[in-house]
Amino acid sequence: MAKQPEGEIPPVTGELPEPALGNFESTPFSFYIHVPFCSSRCGYCDFNTYTAEELGISSRTTWADTAIQEVELAAKVIPVGKSVSTIFIGGGTPTLLPASEITRVLAAINQKFPIERNAEITIEANPDSVDLEKLSALKAAGINRISFGMQSASSRVLKVLERSHSTGAIELAVAAARAAGIDNINIDLIYGTPGETLDDLRLSLDVVTKLAVEHVSAYALIVEDGTRLARQISQGDIASPDDDDMADKYELIDTFLSALGMQWYELSNWSFPAHECEHNLNYWKSHNWWGIGPGAHSHIGGVRWWNAKHPNTWTHKLSESESPAVGREILTAQDQQFEDLLLRMRLREGFAIGQAAQEVSQELLDEGLIHLTEDDRAVLTLRGRLLADAIVHRLTL
């Protein structure tokens, strides 16, 4: 792929090369909105987030104005009037902002790119960052799906993760969301935290059952370089996550959620029928989206670009009527086909068997890592899901 390094000309008016917009009208279009603010930094987190102490509280008061400037930039780059099928407001903790600021940004998007009547609009939230009043205002703004970062129902696991909420906060938050009329709720879980037992995980899954949510995302803990957790592990203060333990916990999650009637539809995601996250499916199917905010990534027709990571740089560039993007890459047709294979491999619907080399496909079949559907699509088995990273490596050789 042709990759422009940091500092090269980012996509601005007229610079999206053809045929980037060739399939734009026939492909779903989404917005991702990044809110980089957190009340505190969790020890395992390496996301592009900042506390008030790191940025100063004033950055929160200017975020919406700057985000709207980026919406206006998007209207100069891509055809105005294209409808929006999904919006995902992530972070960070977007619900640290007043609901009015989120409302303003959604209104700006709708003015340039009409939001479809049944569009899925998701916001992420920590359980202790919302109440009925805020959730009702968000519902009025168009939010119809919420993703709560519960991570665990075990107080000692939450302590290792340095999460700020109490174990009972999630029940209050979900009840408030239901009362506000938000009836599509996801719970984020993290499994494999050092010291977490199977009983700890069962406790979390029992809470999921009690809450009767529509969707669960469960992610294996990844120890990222530069985090406090990584330093604690390197110093021997905390044990490193164990791969066999991770596999046992993934199987427990899959068995438990399947018994509830949920189905896995992506490696780390389960839902009841018709409650899959449409926004994330758009990512995994290589559709088009514009990422608003510091560090946000975008993709239009095989052109991918990314914004300056620091909020002050992002704000300064847009205040000077410059694009906040700092680099881009242009995928060839071959690149796009290969990425499509790797992304669709993660999905329950699988990939066309002909997308992979015949020899590799046969090996995966023989080893019980994939099975074939009636229409010759390859779908990962449970064992295949546990070895997904290894399968990706074999497909990339």
Secondary structure, DSSP 8 states (H G I E B T S, - for coil): -EEE-TTS----TT-S-TTTTTTTTTS-EEEEEEE-B-SS--TT--SS-B-HHHH-THHHHHHHHHHHHHHHHHHHHS-TT--EEEEEEEES-GGGS-HHHHHHHHHHHHHHS-EEEEEEEEEEE-GGG--HHHHHHHHHHT--EEEEEEE-S-HHHHHHHT--S-TTHHHHHHHHHHHHT---EEEEEEE--TT--HHHHHHHHHHHHHHT-SEEEEEE----TTSHHHHHHHTTSS----HHHHHHHHHHHHHHHHHHT-EEEETTEEESTT-S-HHHHHHHTT-EEEEESTT-EEEETTEEEEE-SSHHHHHHHHHTT---EEEEEE--HHHHHHHHHHHHTTBTT-EEGGGS-HHHHHHHHHTTSEEE-TTSEEEE-HHHHHTHHHHHHHHH-
